[in-house]
Amino acid sequence: MKRFLITLVLLSTLFSIGAQPNDTLQLPQLKTDTANRPFRVYTFDIKEQIAPPVWRTTQKAFEKAYAEKADLMLIHMNTYGGMVDAADSIRTKILNSKIPVYVFIDNNAASAGALISIACDSIYMIAGANIGAATVVDQAGEVVPDKFQSYMRSMMRSTAEAKGRDPMIAQAMVDPSIYIAGISDSGKVLTFTTSEAVKFGFAEGKASSIEEVLKLAGHENYEIIPHKLSGTDKIINMLIHPVVSGILIMIIIGGLYFEIQTPGIGFPLAASVLAALLYFAPLYLEGMASNWEVLIFVLGVILLLVEIFAIPGFGVAGITGLTLIVAGLSFAMVDTIGDSPFSVDYIALAKSFFIVIIAVFSSILLSLYLSQRIFSTNRFGHLALDTIQNKSDGFTSADQGYTAMIGKNGRTFSILRPSGKVIIDDEMYDATAVSGYINADTDVVVLSYHTGQLFVRKV
């Protein structure tokens, strides 16, 4: 009986397995479908000066390529170079990529573009293209000191080594003193044409299009997924461009200057606040600007306003305020590379600092010029007083109450350095020391009154 039951159970199990849908027979077909799906190629362009917007586009492109489960990243490049710090960030991103990265040089890959290209797994070039000339220069096109060249040589060399390319060739693209027989022996910075790059193993081949690049690489069944910038991406890329950042800094400083020159709160302050928002918002959204950088900028503005409106003269509060403003603006433009907020690329920080300093001084000079032009003309309406109030007509700039205080004694309420506040007959007035500084709570005597100001000396 027991054997009969066991046999019955076994037969039932076999029949139930046979009655199941034929899923096991479909598994090979599923694997075949997955294997035969198009080879997914994600493409994006580097066809402008290499700067923070290009670095941001690169980050977004890799994120979307991973999300799309792309098999290959392909960069369509045509650039004369740009900022070394942005190029270094892009280079590092490519070296750490989870998928292979190709570059199609459609005319130029100069300077920082050469560094990015060398970081890629394969380089393809259109006929007539060039790669090289990676010597570091300043904004005026002058070659910078050798310590910067040394850093660039090291990056080019290490990048070439990481991708199995000749590091000496990469280094010769920076340093004209590098001698490579038959390749770089002219005492000039090395730049390869397409045929030379292929001949000396620095490029994989010559192609006329992305489709031909993929064909040369052995990919027939592929799907190209182009990277598309959203409207928000375009706006953010525009706002974080160094030139636009410099203009926004000029508006911030200029707005504060004109607000100080005019009574009440008006358009200059609104323009300054709006420019600050446009400056910090995209940097904050991108993770470059941190809370502490925004905070020290705001604190700097507060200290500067306190120095101007509450403390006569210009001292510790004003200097500290300006320092914090410059520091906040400079650090906000640089991404951190470690856990500490001060773990930054100091070359990038130096560049952002110079951008901020140049923008601040340009804003101050332009503000001084415009203030003279605007307030001395009536072209923009009656911003400037265009009538004359003659003394013979009974007009006078001196109030009888002020002139009556000449000869009276009082005490300083704040330090006169040389301007400050004094108390005379239990009333507070603006006053200026005729010579030197006068400490607070010091007896003074009024000597004269003119141009709306009491002039005093220590008793």
C-alpha positions in Angstrom: 0.0 0.0 0.0 2.8 2.4 0.9 4.6 1.6 -2.4 1.4 2.3 -4.3 1.0 5.7 -2.6 4.6 6.7 -3.3 4.2 5.7 -6.9 1.0 7.7 -7.2 2.7 10.8 -5.8 5.6 10.5 -8.2 3.3 10.1 -11.2 1.2 13.1 -10.0 4.4 15.3 -9.8 5.6 14.3 -13.2 2.1 15.0 -14.7 2.0 18.4 -13.0 5.5 19.3 -14.3 4.4 18.3 -17.8 1.3 20.4 -17.5 3.2 23.6 -16.6 3.6 26.2 -19.3 6.7 25.6 -21.4 8.7 28.5 -19.6 11.9 26.5 -19.5 11.9 26.2 -23.2 11.6 30.0 -23.5 14.6 30.9 -21.3 17.2 30.5 -24.1 15.0 32.7 -26.3 14.9 35.4 -23.5 18.7 35.3 -23.3 19.0 35.6 -27.0 16.7 38.6 -27.1 18.8 40.3 -24.4 22.0 39.5 -26.2 20.6 40.8 -29.5 19.3 44.1 -28.2 20.9 47.1 -29.9 24.3 48.3 -28.5 23.3 51.4 -26.6 25.6 54.4 -27.3 25.1 57.6 -25.3 26.6 60.7 -26.9 27.2 64.3 -25.7 29.1 67.3 -27.2 32.1 69.2 -26.0 32.1 72.0 -28.6 32.9 75.1 -26.5 35.4 76.4 -24.1 36.0 73.9 -21.3 34.7 75.6 -18.2 32.2 74.7 -15.3 29.2 74.5 -17.7 31.0 71.7 -19.7 31.9 69.9 -16.4 28.3 70.1 -15.3 27.1 68.7 -18.7 29.6 65.9 -18.4 28.2 64.9 -15.0 24.7 65.0 -16.2 25.5 63.0 -19.3 27.2 60.2 -17.3 24.2 60.1 -14.8 21.8 59.7 -17.7 24.0 57.2 -19.5 24.0 55.0 -16.4 20.3 55.4 -16.0 19.7 54.4 -19.7 22.0 51.4 -19.2 24.2 52.5 -22.0 27.0 50.2 -23.2 29.2 53.0 -24.4 29.8 56.8 -23.9 30.9 58.7 -27.0 32.1 62.4 -26.8 31.8 64.5 -29.9 34.6 67.0 -29.4 35.7 70.3 -31.1 37.4 72.6 -28.6 40.4 74.9 -28.3 40.7 74.1 -24.6 39.8 76.0 -21.5 40.1 75.8 -17.8 42.5 73.2 -16.5 40.5 72.5 -13.3 37.3 71.8 -15.2 39.3 69.6 -17.7 40.8 67.7 -14.8 37.4 67.0 -13.3 36.1 65.7 -16.6 39.3 63.6 -17.1 38.8 62.0 -13.7 35.1 61.3 -14.4 36.1 59.5 -17.6 38.9 57.5 -16.0 36.4 56.3 -13.3 33.7 55.5 -15.8 31.7 52.3 -15.5 31.4 51.9 -19.3 33.9 52.5 -22.1 34.3 56.1 -23.3 35.2 57.0 -26.9 36.0 60.5 -28.3 35.3 61.6 -31.8 37.5 64.7 -32.5 35.7 66.7 -35.1 38.4 69.2 -35.9 40.1 70.3 -32.7 41.2 68.8 -29.3 43.6 71.4 -28.1 45.1 72.0 -24.7 42.5 70.9 -22.1 40.7 69.1 -24.9 43.7 66.9 -25.5 43.8 66.0 -21.8 40.2 64.9 -21.9 40.7 62.9 -25.1 43.7 61.0 -23.8 41.6 59.9 -20.8 39.2 58.1 -23.2 39.5 54.4 -24.1 39.5 55.1 -27.9 40.2 58.2 -29.9 38.9 58.7 -33.5 39.6 61.8 -35.5 38.1 63.3 -38.6 40.4 64.1 -41.5 42.2 67.4 -40.9 41.8 67.3 -37.1 44.4 68.1 -34.5 45.2 67.0 -31.0 47.8 68.5 -28.6 49.3 71.9 -27.8 48.5 71.5 -24.1 50.8 74.1 -22.7 49.2 76.0 -19.8 48.6 79.7 -20.6 46.9 82.6 -18.8 44.0 84.8 -20.0 46.3 86.8 -22.2 47.7 83.7 -23.9 51.1 84.0 -22.1 52.8 80.8 -20.9 52.5 80.5 -17.1 55.4 79.6 -14.8 56.8 76.1 -14.9 55.1 74.9 -11.7 51.8 75.0 -13.6 53.4 73.3 -16.6 54.8 70.6 -14.3 51.4 69.9 -13.0 49.9 69.7 -16.5 52.8 67.4 -17.7 52.1 65.1 -14.8 48.4 64.9 -15.5 49.0 64.2 -19.2 51.6 61.6 -18.4 49.6 59.7 -15.8 46.4 59.8 -18.0 48.3 58.4 -21.0 49.8 55.6 -18.7 46.3 54.8 -17.4 45.0 54.2 -21.0 48.1 52.5 -22.4 49.3 55.4 -24.5 52.9 56.6 -24.7 53.4 59.0 -21.8 56.3 60.7 -23.4 54.2 61.7 -26.4 51.5 63.1 -24.0 54.2 65.0 -22.1 55.6 66.4 -25.3 52.2 68.0 -26.0 53.0 70.3 -22.9 56.8 70.6 -22.9 58.7 71.6 -26.0 62.0 70.4 -24.5 60.8 66.7 -24.6 62.8 64.9 -27.4 61.3 61.9 -29.1 63.2 60.8 -32.2 61.1 61.1 -35.3 58.1 62.5 -33.4 59.1 65.5 -31.3 62.5 66.7 -32.2 61.8 70.3 -33.3 61.8 72.1 -30.0 58.1 72.9 -30.4 55.1 71.8 -28.4 53.8 68.6 -30.0 50.5 68.6 -32.0 49.4 65.6 -33.9 47.4 65.6 -37.2 44.9 62.8 -37.7 47.3 60.7 -39.7 50.2 61.2 -37.3 48.0 60.3 -34.3 47.0 57.1 -36.0 50.5 56.3 -37.2 52.1 56.7 -33.8 49.3 54.8 -32.0 47.7 57.7 -30.2 44.4 57.4 -32.0 42.5 54.3 -33.1 41.4 55.5 -36.5 40.1 58.1 -38.9 36.4 58.6 -39.3 34.0 61.1 -40.9 31.0 60.6 -38.6 29.9 59.0 -35.3 28.3 56.2 -37.4 31.7 55.5 -39.0 33.4 55.5 -35.6 31.0 52.8 -34.4 31.6 50.8 -37.6 35.4 51.0 -37.1 34.9 49.9 -33.5 33.0 46.8 -34.7 29.5 47.8 -33.7 26.8 47.1 -36.3 23.5 46.8 -34.4 23.5 49.9 -32.2 21.2 52.6 -30.9 22.5 56.2 -30.5 21.0 58.1 -27.5 22.0 61.8 -27.7 22.2 63.9 -24.6 19.7 66.7 -24.4 19.8 69.7 -22.2 16.6 70.8 -20.5 15.7 74.5 -20.3 16.8 74.5 -16.6 20.2 73.0 -17.6 20.8 75.7 -20.2 20.0 78.5 -17.7 22.2 77.0 -15.0 25.0 76.4 -17.4 24.8 80.1 -18.5 24.7 81.4 -14.9 27.8 79.4 -13.7 29.9 80.5 -16.7 32.9 82.5 -15.3 32.0 85.6 -17.4 28.4 85.6 -16.2 29.6 85.0 -12.6 31.9 88.0 -12.9 29.1 90.2 -14.2 26.8 89.1 -11.3 29.5 90.0 -8.8 29.8 93.4 -10.4 26.1 93.9 -10.0 26.2 92.8 -6.3 28.9 95.2 -5.4 27.6 98.0 -7.6 24.1 97.7 -6.2 25.5 98.0 -2.6 27.5 101.0 -3.6 24.6 102.9 -5.2 22.3 101.9 -2.3 24.7 103.5 0.1 24.8 106.7 -2.0 21.0 107.1 -2.1 18.5 107.6 0.7 16.1 104.8 1.6 15.9 101.4 0.1 15.3 101.2 -3.6 16.3 99.6 -6.9 20.1 99.3 -6.4 19.6 97.1 -3.4 17.0 95.0 -5.2 19.4 94.5 -8.1 22.1 93.5 -5.7 19.9 91.0 -3.9 18.7 89.5 -7.3 22.2 89.2 -8.6 23.3 87.4 -5.3 20.4 85.0 -5.7 21.3 84.3 -9.4 25.0 83.9 -8.4 24.5 81.5 -5.5 21.3 79.6 -6.4 22.8 77.5 -9.4 26.0 76.9 -7.5 24.1 75.7 -4.5 21.8 73.5 -6.5 24.8 71.9 -8.2 26.4 71.2 -4.8 29.3 73.6 -5.3 28.2 76.3 -2.9 27.6 75.1 0.7 25.6 76.6 3.5 28.7 78.0 5.2 29.8 79.9 2.0 26.4 81.6 1.7 26.4 82.3 5.4 29.8 84.0 5.4 28.8 86.1 2.4 25.6 87.3 4.1 27.6 88.0 7.3 30.2 90.0 5.3 27.4 92.1 3.8 25.9 92.7 7.3 29.3 93.7 8.8 29.9 96.1 5.8 26.6 97.8 6.3 27.1 98.1 10.0 30.5 99.7 9.4 29.0 102.2 6.9 25.8 103.2 8.7 26.5 102.6 12.4 30.2 103.0 12.9 31.9 106.1 11.5 35.0 105.7 9.4 36.2 102.3 8.1 37.8 99.9 10.5 37.8 96.2 11.6 34.1 95.5 10.8 34.4 96.9 7.3 37.6 95.1 6.5 36.3 91.8 8.0 33.0 92.3 6.0 34.9 92.7 2.7 37.1 89.7 3.5 34.1 87.5 4.2 32.3 88.7 1.0 35.3 87.9 -1.2 35.8 84.5 0.6 32.1 83.5 0.2 32.0 84.4 -3.5 35.4 82.7 -4.2 34.7 79.4 -2.3 31.2 79.1 -3.8 32.7 78.8 -7.3 34.9 75.8 -6.3 33.7 72.3 -5.6 35.0 70.5 -2.5 37.0 67.3 -3.1 37.0 65.9 0.5 35.1 65.8 3.7 36.5 69.1 5.0 34.9 72.3 3.5 38.4 73.6 2.8 39.4 70.5 0.8 39.4 72.1 -2.6 41.5 72.3 -5.7 43.7 75.3 -4.8 44.5 76.1 -8.4 40.7 76.4 -9.1 40.3 78.4 -5.9 43.1 80.8 -7.0 41.3 81.3 -10.3 37.9 82.0 -8.7 39.6 84.4 -6.3 41.1 86.4 -9.1 37.7 86.4 -10.9 36.1 87.8 -7.8 38.8 90.4 -7.1 38.8 91.6 -10.7 35.0 91.8 -10.7 34.9 93.7 -7.3 37.5 96.3 -8.4 35.9 96.7 -11.8 32.5 97.2 -10.2 33.9 99.8 -7.8 35.6 101.8 -10.6 32.6 101.5 -12.9 30.3 102.6 -10.0 32.4 105.7 -9.3 32.4 106.6 -12.9 28.6 106.1 -13.4 27.8 107.9 -10.2 29.6 111.0 -11.4 27.9 110.8 -14.8 24.4 110.0 -13.5 24.3 112.5 -10.7 25.8 115.3 -12.8 23.3 115.1 -15.6 19.5 115.4 -16.1 19.4 113.0 -19.1 17.8 110.4 -16.9 15.4 112.8 -15.3 16.1 115.0 -12.3 18.4 112.6 -10.4 20.7 115.6 -10.0 19.7 119.0 -8.7 19.9 121.3 -11.7 18.9 124.6 -10.1 21.1 127.1 -8.2 20.0 128.4 -4.8 21.9 131.7 -4.4 22.7 133.1 -1.0 21.5 136.5 -2.2 18.1 135.1 -2.7 17.9 134.1 0.9 19.1 130.5 0.6 21.7 129.2 3.1 23.1 125.8 3.8 23.7 126.6 7.5 21.0 126.1 10.1 20.9 128.8 12.7 20.8 126.1 15.5 24.0 124.6 14.2 25.9 127.9 13.8 24.8 128.8 17.4 26.7 125.8 18.7 30.1 127.2 17.6 32.2 127.6 20.8 30.0 125.2 22.8 31.5 122.2 24.7 30.3 118.6 24.3 31.4 115.0 24.6 32.2 112.4 21.9 29.7 109.6 21.8 31.8 107.5 19.4 35.4 107.5 18.2 36.0 110.4 15.7 38.3 108.9 13.1 37.9 111.6 11.9 34.1 111.6 11.7 31.7 110.3 14.3 29.0 111.3 16.8 29.1 114.0 19.6 26.6 115.0 22.2 26.0 118.7 22.8 23.2 119.9 25.1 21.9 116.3 25.4 21.5 116.2 21.6 23.5 114.0 19.2 25.1 115.4 16.1 27.5 114.4 13.4 30.9 115.8 13.9 34.4 115.7 12.4 37.7 116.1 14.3 39.9 118.9 12.8 43.0 116.8 13.4 43.8 113.2 14.4 41.4 110.8 16.2 39.4 111.5 19.3 38.3 108.7 21.5 34.8 108.2 22.7 33.6 110.0 25.9 36.1 112.8 25.5 35.4 116.5 26.0 35.4 118.5 22.8 34.7 122.1 21.7 32.9 123.1 18.5 35.2 125.2 16.3 33.1 125.7 13.2 30.2 124.5 11.1 30.2 124.2 7.3 29.2 121.7 4.6 26.6 120.2 6.9 29.2 119.2 9.5 30.3 120.3 13.0 34.1 120.5 13.3 35.5 119.9 16.8 38.8 119.5 18.7 39.7 117.9 22.0 39.5 120.3 25.0 
